[in-house]
Amino acid sequence: ADIFNYNIGQYGGGGWDYDHHSDNNNNKDRALSLYQEAVTPLRESFGRVNPHLGLAHNSIGILYSARGEWKHAMKYFYDALASYGVRSRADGENETSTANKKGQSSSSRP
């Protein structure tokens, strides 16, 4: 199955009424499983920053949010941003603190 070119309605029912159809839930579970299986090969083949990995992470986040599993959803939404090359504030703060430490150690030398 081509996981990059599917209609989310095909797996999710196409609407926000997720609780009334067990077939839709089974389809979403299957879609979630397929996306999770795709993450590792995508990362190994294309690296951590690539749009295919970003799409997979974002889709996993959407599926978790449809289940109401917000913590899992947010983790995958943040992973999607990282896969698209968006850096978090924490990344910038870590680099700044590392640069300051390097500057302090080199300036303390005679």
C-alpha positions in Angstrom: 0.0 0.0 0.0 1.2 3.5 -0.8 1.1 5.2 2.5 1.9 8.6 1.1 -1.0 8.9 -1.3 -4.1 7.8 0.5 -7.3 9.6 1.3 -7.6 9.9 5.1 -11.3 9.3 4.7 -10.4 5.8 3.5 -9.0 4.9 6.9 -10.7 7.4 9.2 -14.2 7.6 7.8 -13.8 11.2 6.5 -15.6 12.9 9.3 -15.2 13.7 13.0 -17.7 11.1 14.1 -15.1 8.5 15.2 -16.9 6.7 18.0 -19.8 5.2 16.1 -18.3 2.8 13.7 -16.1 0.0 14.8 -14.9 -0.5 11.1 -13.6 3.0 11.2 -11.7 2.3 14.4 -10.3 -0.9 12.9 -9.2 1.0 9.8 -7.6 3.7 12.0 -5.8 1.1 14.0 -4.5 -0.4 10.8 -3.4 3.0 9.4 -1.6 3.8 12.7 0.2 0.4 12.5 1.3 1.0 8.9 2.6 4.5 9.6 4.5 3.3 12.7 6.0 0.5 10.7 7.1 3.0 8.0 8.9 5.4 10.4 12.1 3.4 10.8 12.7 2.5 7.2 12.0 6.1 6.2 14.5 7.4 8.8 17.1 4.9 7.7 16.7 5.5 4.0 16.3 9.3 3.9 17.7 10.6 7.2 15.9 12.4 10.1 15.1 15.5 8.1 12.9 14.5 5.1 9.4 15.3 4.1 8.3 11.7 3.9 9.2 11.1 7.5 7.5 14.4 8.4 4.3 13.2 6.7 4.3 9.9 8.5 4.9 11.5 11.9 2.1 14.1 11.2 -0.3 11.3 10.1 0.4 9.3 13.3 -0.3 12.5 15.3 -3.6 13.0 13.5 -4.6 9.4 14.2 -3.7 9.7 17.9 -5.6 13.0 18.2 -8.6 11.3 16.7 -8.5 8.8 19.5 -8.1 11.6 22.1 -4.6 10.5 23.0 -3.2 14.0 23.1 0.2 13.4 24.6 1.0 10.8 21.9 -0.4 13.1 19.3 1.7 16.1 20.4 4.9 13.9 20.5 4.3 13.0 16.9 3.4 16.5 15.8 6.7 17.7 17.3 8.5 14.9 15.6 6.9 15.9 12.3 8.2 19.5 12.7 11.7 18.2 13.4 11.4 15.9 10.3 10.7 19.0 8.3 13.8 20.7 9.7 12.0 23.0 12.2 14.0 23.4 15.3 12.5 23.9 18.8 13.4 26.6 21.3 15.1 23.9 23.4 17.5 23.1 20.6 18.5 26.8 20.3 18.9 27.1 24.0 21.1 24.0 24.1 23.3 25.3 21.4 23.6 28.7 23.1 24.5 27.1 26.4 27.1 24.9 24.6 28.6 27.9 22.8 28.8 29.8 26.1 30.6 26.9 27.7 33.1 26.7 24.9 33.6 30.4 25.0 34.2 30.3 28.8 36.7 27.5 28.5 38.7 29.1 25.7 38.6 32.5 27.4 39.9 31.1 30.7 43.1 29.9 29.1 46.2 32.1 29.4 
